[in-house]
Structures are given as C-alpha cells and as structure tokens.
Amino acid sequence: MFSSDEDSYSREAPVKAGEEYDVEIEDIAKKGDGIARVEGFVIFVPGTKVGDKIKIHIDSVKRKVAEAHKV
C-alpha cells in the first residue's frame, strides 16, 4: 500500500503540538534560531543559544521539523 511522505512523517514525529519537552540547544540555524532535537527530530527555538538547557512548548509540527518557544 502506498503512503505519502507527508503522512508517514506526521505519524512518526516524536513531538506533538501543545506539549512541553526538556531539551538542549545543539546548533544555530541559518536564520538564527536555536536547534534542539528530540529523537533526532529537529525543533527550531528562537531566542536561544548553543548549550542552553531549557523547557520548550511545541507550537507547530511540520513534515520534517517543529517550531517551539521557551517556557
């Protein structure tokens, strides 16, 4: 049975919009947002820097990435 990439990614995302996670900022994206990962899944967190250990709130989950803010 054929499954679109969008469906498979959305089912497999290890984070959900509205939930909170404890993460460490591992890198900085080209636009300046911090990058955290949960089970390898990339999460962009504005206003952070490498090494920050923070709690985040997931705002949106897309095919391959999520966006969050610091709590």
Secondary structure as UniProt FT lines:
FT   HELIX           5..12
FT   TURN            17..18
FT   STRAND          20..24
FT   STRAND          27..28
FT   TURN            30..31
FT   STRAND          34..38
FT   TURN            39..40
FT   STRAND          41..45
FT   TURN            46..47
FT   TURN            50..51
FT   STRAND          53..61
FT   STRAND          65..70
//
